[in-house]
Amino acid sequence: MVYVFLINGAEKEIRESALKQYPGCYEALPAAAKARISANRAWLQKL
């Protein structure tokens, strides 16, 4: 999953796996997106 943020006035595409590298981006996501990320991570841990 790729998310698009405006960072310093420029569009920045950030992959779900790289969200931790950009402070504040994960916190800016809506609750539904955070729930989907949590579900994806839980599913991947089961593999």
C-alpha positions as CSV (number, residue, x, y, z in Angstrom):
1,M,0.0,0.0,0.0
2,V,1.3,3.5,-0.9
3,Y,0.1,6.7,0.8
4,V,0.6,10.2,-0.6
5,F,1.4,13.0,1.8
6,L,2.1,16.7,1.3
7,I,5.5,17.3,2.9
8,N,6.9,20.8,2.7
9,G,4.4,21.6,-0.1
10,A,5.5,18.6,-2.3
11,E,3.7,15.4,-2.8
12,K,5.6,12.4,-1.3
13,E,4.6,8.8,-1.9
14,I,5.4,6.7,1.1
15,R,5.0,2.9,1.3
16,E,3.3,1.4,4.3
17,S,6.5,-0.3,5.3
18,A,8.4,3.1,5.3
19,L,5.9,5.1,7.4
20,K,8.1,4.9,10.5
21,Q,10.8,6.9,8.6
22,Y,8.6,9.9,8.3
23,P,7.6,11.4,11.7
24,G,4.0,12.4,12.0
25,C,2.8,10.7,8.8
26,Y,1.4,7.6,10.5
27,E,-0.3,9.8,13.1
28,A,-1.9,11.8,10.3
29,L,-3.6,8.8,8.8
30,P,-7.4,8.3,9.5
31,A,-8.4,5.6,11.9
32,A,-9.6,3.2,9.2
33,A,-6.2,3.3,7.5
34,K,-4.4,2.6,10.8
35,A,-6.7,-0.4,11.4
36,R,-6.0,-1.8,7.9
37,I,-2.2,-1.4,8.5
38,S,-2.6,-3.3,11.9
39,A,-4.6,-6.0,10.2
40,N,-2.0,-6.4,7.4
41,R,0.8,-6.6,10.0
42,A,-1.1,-9.2,12.0
43,W,-1.7,-11.3,8.9
44,L,1.9,-11.1,7.9
45,Q,3.1,-12.3,11.3
46,K,0.9,-15.4,11.0
47,L,2.8,-16.5,7.9
